Amino acid sequence: MRRDTFVFAVAGIVFGLVVGYMAASWDVVPRPAAIGGQAATAAATAPSAPATKSLNPDEVAALESLAARQPGDASVRVELGNLFMDAERWDEAIRWYREALAVNPALVETRTDIGACLVSSGRPAEGLAEFEGVLAGDPGHRNALYNKGIALLQLGRAAEAAAVWEELLARHPSDPQIQGLRGRIGQIRATAGAGK
């Protein structure tokens, strides 16, 4: 077997594994931040998030090597960000997501994932800025609206969070994954009414 054929075969297998992993592990809604009591309540209304995964060092090394060899490939960087996000290694996930955006600034889901990582790492104001940036270009972006509500809730702006989630429900009325927000909005409104 010629060396070129072998290299292409190995590259094809690695690419297939990466694409297969990405398709199998894609989150419809990024994991909400897990900080404080408010986030735990918000998480109860969220779609089920996958359990924290441990990182496979061989997989990370292979993807990092591929990223080094393919500096113009945003997808490898997104995949590395996803691996680190699933392992709740927020800063490393953010780093890889930012590298992906440097290659392809049009990746709005990646920008939303950066915001979710920022919120999860205790930086809800920074996460909010990311969600607002996504929403400036796409006002109905489902994941950005959902996560903007979580960021606002963590910033102590519950009434604003409820308003954002009401907008989300109005824009996506038949989406079963966000229907649990109705109860959370009711709790926020009831708490606000009791405080008057």
C-alpha positions in Angstrom: 0.0 0.0 0.0 1.3 3.4 -0.9 2.0 5.9 1.8 -0.4 8.5 0.3 -3.3 5.9 0.3 -2.6 5.0 3.9 -2.6 8.7 5.0 -5.8 9.4 3.2 -7.4 6.3 4.6 -6.5 7.3 8.2 -7.6 10.8 7.6 -11.0 9.5 6.2 -11.5 7.3 9.3 -10.7 10.2 11.7 -13.0 12.5 9.7 -15.8 9.9 9.8 -15.4 9.4 13.5 -15.5 13.2 14.2 -18.6 13.8 12.0 -20.3 10.7 13.5 -19.5 11.9 17.1 -20.8 15.4 16.3 -24.0 14.1 14.9 -24.6 11.8 17.8 -23.8 14.3 20.5 -25.4 17.5 19.2 -27.4 19.3 21.9 -30.6 20.9 20.8 -30.4 23.3 23.7 -27.1 24.0 25.4 -26.8 22.9 29.0 -28.0 25.7 31.4 -25.7 27.1 33.9 -25.5 25.3 37.2 -24.9 28.1 39.6 -27.0 28.8 42.7 -30.6 28.0 43.6 -32.1 30.0 40.7 -30.2 28.0 38.1 -31.3 24.7 39.7 -34.9 25.9 39.4 -34.4 27.0 35.8 -32.7 23.7 35.0 -35.7 21.9 36.2 -37.7 23.5 33.4 -35.0 22.8 30.8 -34.8 20.0 28.4 -32.8 17.1 29.7 -29.1 17.8 29.4 -26.6 15.0 29.0 -24.6 14.0 32.0 -21.1 15.4 32.3 -18.8 13.3 30.2 -15.2 12.6 31.0 -12.7 13.5 28.3 -11.0 10.8 26.3 -7.4 12.0 26.1 -6.7 10.1 22.9 -9.8 11.7 21.2 -8.7 15.2 22.4 -5.2 14.6 21.2 -6.3 13.4 17.8 -8.7 16.4 17.3 -6.0 18.8 18.5 -3.6 17.3 16.0 -6.2 17.6 13.3 -6.9 21.2 14.2 -3.2 22.0 14.0 -2.9 20.5 10.6 -6.1 22.1 9.4 -6.1 25.8 10.6 -9.0 26.7 8.3 -11.3 24.0 9.6 -13.9 25.4 12.0 -15.7 22.1 12.5 -12.7 20.5 14.3 -12.6 23.4 16.7 -16.3 23.2 17.3 -16.0 19.5 18.1 -13.2 20.2 20.6 -15.3 22.9 22.1 -18.2 20.4 22.4 -16.0 17.9 24.1 -14.8 20.4 26.7 -18.3 21.8 27.2 -19.7 18.3 27.8 -16.9 17.8 30.4 -17.8 21.1 32.0 -14.3 22.5 31.2 -15.7 25.9 30.3 -12.6 27.9 29.6 -11.2 25.3 27.3 -14.5 25.0 25.5 -14.7 28.8 25.1 -11.2 28.9 23.7 -12.0 26.3 21.0 -15.3 27.9 20.2 -13.6 31.3 19.8 -11.0 29.7 17.5 -13.9 28.3 15.4 -15.5 31.7 15.2 -12.2 33.2 14.1 -12.3 30.8 11.2 -16.0 31.2 10.5 -17.8 34.1 12.2 -21.2 33.0 10.9 -21.4 30.1 13.4 -24.3 31.4 15.5 -24.8 28.1 17.4 -21.1 28.3 18.4 -21.6 31.8 19.7 -24.6 30.6 21.7 -22.4 27.8 23.1 -19.8 30.4 24.2 -22.6 32.2 26.0 -23.8 29.0 27.7 -20.2 28.3 28.8 -19.8 31.8 30.2 -23.0 31.5 32.2 -22.1 28.0 33.4 -18.7 29.3 34.6 -20.3 32.1 36.7 -20.1 34.9 34.1 -23.7 35.5 33.3 -23.2 39.2 32.2 -20.6 38.0 29.6 -22.9 35.2 28.5 -25.8 37.7 28.2 -23.7 39.8 25.8 -23.1 36.8 23.6 -26.8 35.9 23.5 -27.7 39.5 22.7 -25.2 39.4 19.8 -26.8 36.3 18.4 -30.3 37.8 18.8 -29.2 41.0 17.0 -28.8 39.0 13.9 -31.6 36.5 14.5 -34.2 37.8 17.0 -36.0 34.4 17.1 -33.0 32.2 17.7 -34.4 29.5 20.0 -31.3 28.6 22.0 -30.1 32.2 22.4 -33.6 33.2 23.8 -33.7 30.3 26.2 -30.2 30.9 27.5 -30.7 34.7 27.7 -33.5 33.9 30.1 -31.1 31.8 32.2 -28.4 34.5 32.2 -31.0 37.2 33.2 -32.3 35.0 36.0 -28.7 34.5 37.3 -28.2 38.3 37.2 -31.3 38.7 39.5 -33.5 40.0 36.7 -36.2 37.5 36.9 -39.0 39.6 35.4 -36.8 40.2 32.3 -36.1 36.5 32.1 -39.8 35.7 32.2 -40.4 38.2 29.4 -37.7 36.6 27.3 -39.1 33.2 27.8 -42.6 34.4 27.0 -41.2 35.7 23.7 -39.5 32.3 23.2 -42.8 30.5 23.7 -44.7 32.9 21.4 -42.1 32.3 18.7 -42.0 28.6 19.1 -45.5 27.7 20.5 -45.4 24.0 19.5 -41.9 23.2 20.7 -42.4 20.5 23.4 -38.9 21.0 24.9 -39.7 24.5 26.1 -43.2 24.0 27.4 -41.9 23.6 31.0 -40.9 27.2 31.0 -44.6 28.1 31.4 -44.5 26.9 35.0 -41.3 28.8 35.7 -42.7 32.0 34.2 -45.8 31.5 36.4 -43.6 31.2 39.5 -41.7 34.3 38.6 -44.9 36.3 38.0 -46.4 35.0 41.2 -43.3 36.0 43.2 -43.3 39.4 41.6 -47.0 39.9 42.3 -46.6 38.8 46.0 -43.7 41.4 46.4 -46.0 44.3 45.5 
